[in-house]
Amino acid sequence: MQYSKLKTLKLGKNSLSILSPKISYLSALAYLDLKGNHFEVLPQDLGYCRALKRSGLIVEETLFETLPSDVRDQMKKCL
């Protein structure tokens, strides 16, 4: 995929309510800003973004807690 090397994606404050499952193709993604949207849950597909850690995922804390526990644990690990 042509975006597999994308490291930063800023989607904050865009009135989004869903995130495409294709987010899983962004394996190098290290910074993702989703704060200020209308998400009820985060997709477990974020677990495929192996470079994305908790410090680089900009969301409301309650939204982070909607991820499956294994994905949350993976994101909390250091690089």
Protein Blocks (a to p, Z undefined) as FASTA:
>chain_A
ZZlmpmbdcfehklpabdcfklmmmmmbcbdcfehiabfbdcfklmmmmmlcfklmccdf
klmmmpcfklmmmmmpcZZ
